Amino acid sequence: MSEIVKDPEILGGMPVFAGTRVPVKNFFDALIGGDSIPEFLDDFPTVTLEQVQAVLEVAHCHENLEELC
């Protein structure tokens, strides 16, 4: 998926939102912690709503969420 990038040169290969240095794990941690999507986007303005929606679609269809994070 193009919205998630794994590059060894970016945060040691941790999956991040494309075009950012924001780990996908931060998004799921924020949701688990009770933040809303708008709150997450306010905290990480380099991430777009479209990216979040795409990641949620992949997560919905993915059995092992850990592989995304």
SERO-4910 file (N, C-alpha, C, O; in steps of 0.05 Angstrom, whole numbers):
BEGIN
 pado doro    nc1    nc2    nc3   cac1   cac2   cac3    cc1    cc2    cc3    oc1    oc2    oc3
  Met    A     17    -24      0      0      0      0     17     25      0     37     26     15
  Ser    A     11     44    -16     28     67    -19     25     87      4     42    105      7
  Glu    A      5     84     21      2    102     44     20     95     67     24    111     85
  Ile    A     31     71     67     49     61     87     76     56     74     77     42     54
  Val    A     97     67     85    124     63     74    141     50     95    141     58    119
  Lys    A    157     30     87    177     17    104    204     21     90    209      8     70
  Asp    A    220     39    101    245     46     89    266     44    111    263     58    131
  Pro    A    287     28    107    308     26    128    321     53    135    333     56    156
  Glu    A    319     72    117    330     99    122    312    117    138    320    138    147
  Ile    A    287    109    141    267    125    156    260    109    181    247     88    180
  Leu    A    268    119    204    262    107    230    268     78    231    254     62    243
  Gly    A    290     70    218    300     43    219    281     23    206    282     -1    213
  Gly    A    264     32    188    246     14    174    219     11    186    202     -5    177
  Met    A    214     26    208    187     25    220    167     35    200    172     56    187
  Pro    A    144     23    198    123     32    179    114     60    187    106     65    210
  Val    A    115     78    167    106    106    172     86    114    150     84    101    129
  Phe    A     71    135    155     54    146    135     72    158    113     91    172    119
  Ala    A     65    152     88     81    161     65     85    191     66     67    207     71
  Gly    A    110    199     60    117    228     60    121    240     87    124    265     89
  Thr    A    120    224    108    123    234    135    144    217    150    154    197    140
  Arg    A    149    225    175    164    208    193    146    200    216    156    194    238
  Val    A    120    199    211    101    192    232     95    162    230     84    152    211
  Pro    A    103    147    251     97    118    251     68    112    251     52    125    265
  Val    A     60     92    236     32     83    236     24     74    264      1     78    272
  Lys    A     43     63    279     38     54    306     28     78    323     11     74    341
  Asn    A     38    102    319     29    125    334     -1    130    330    -15    138    349
  Phe    A    -11    125    306    -39    128    301    -56    108    317    -75    116    330
  Phe    A    -48     83    316    -64     63    330    -61     67    361    -80     63    375
  Asp    A    -38     75    370    -34     81    398    -52    104    407    -64    103    429
  Ala    A    -54    124    390    -72    147    396   -101    138    398   -115    146    416
  Leu    A   -110    122    379   -137    112    380   -142     95    405   -163     99    419
  Ile    A   -124     78    411   -127     61    435   -127     78    460   -141     72    480
  Gly    A   -112    100    459   -111    118    482   -135    137    485   -137    152    504
  Gly    A   -154    135    466   -178    150    468   -179    175    450   -199    190    451
  Asp    A   -158    180    435   -159    203    417   -177    198    393   -180    175    385
  Ser    A   -188    219    383   -204    216    358   -186    220    334   -163    229    337
  Ile    A   -196    214    311   -181    218    287   -174    247    283   -151    254    277
  Pro    A   -193    266    287   -186    294    284   -165    303    304   -148    320    298
  Glu    A   -165    292    328   -144    299    348   -117    289    338    -97    303    340
  Phe    A   -116    265    327    -91    254    317    -81    272    294    -57    279    293
  Leu    A    -99    279    276    -91    296    253    -81    324    262    -63    335    250
  Asp    A    -93    334    283    -84    360    294    -56    357    306    -39    375    303
  Asp    A    -50    334    319    -24    329    330     -3    323    309     21    328    314
  Phe    A    -11    312    287      8    304    265     -2    316    239    -13    301    222
  Pro    A      2    342    235     -9    355    211      2    346    184     -8    353    163
  Thr    A     24    331    185     35    321    159     20    296    149     23    288    126
  Val    A      3    285    166    -13    262    159    -40    272    149    -52    290    162
  Thr    A    -50    261    127    -76    270    116    -98    251    125    -94    228    132
  Leu    A   -122    261    123   -146    245    129   -147    222    109   -155    199    117
  Glu    A   -140    226     84   -141    205     64   -121    183     71   -128    159     68
  Gln    A    -98    190     82    -79    169     91    -90    153    114    -88    128    114
  Val    A   -102    166    133   -114    152    156   -136    133    146   -137    111    155
  Gln    A   -153    143    128   -175    126    118   -164    102    104   -175     80    107
  Ala    A   -143    105     88   -131     83     74   -119     63     93   -121     38     89
  Val    A   -106     72    114    -94     54    134   -115     39    149   -112     15    154
  Leu    A   -137     52    155   -159     38    169   -171     17    151   -179     -4    160
  Glu    A   -173     22    125   -184      2    106   -166    -23    106   -176    -45    106
  Val    A   -140    -18    105   -121    -40    104   -123    -55    131   -123    -80    131
  Ala    A   -124    -41    153   -125    -53    179   -150    -71    182   -149    -92    194
  His    A   -172    -61    171   -197    -76    172   -195   -103    158   -207   -122    167
  Cys    A   -180   -104    137   -177   -128    121   -153   -145    129   -149   -167    118
  His    A   -137   -136    147   -112   -149    154   -115   -164    180   -123   -154    200
  Glu    A   -108   -190    179   -110   -207    203    -90   -199    224    -97   -200    248
  Asn    A    -66   -193    216    -45   -188    236    -37   -158    235    -20   -150    220
  Leu    A    -50   -143    252    -46   -114    253    -17   -107    260     -7    -86    252
  Glu    A     -4   -125    275     24   -120    283     42   -116    258     61   -101    260
  Glu    A     36   -129    236     52   -126    212     50    -98    201     68    -88    187
  Leu    A     28    -84    206     25    -56    197     40    -37    214     47    -15    205
  Cys    A     45    -44    238     58    -26    257     87    -33    261    101    -20    277
***
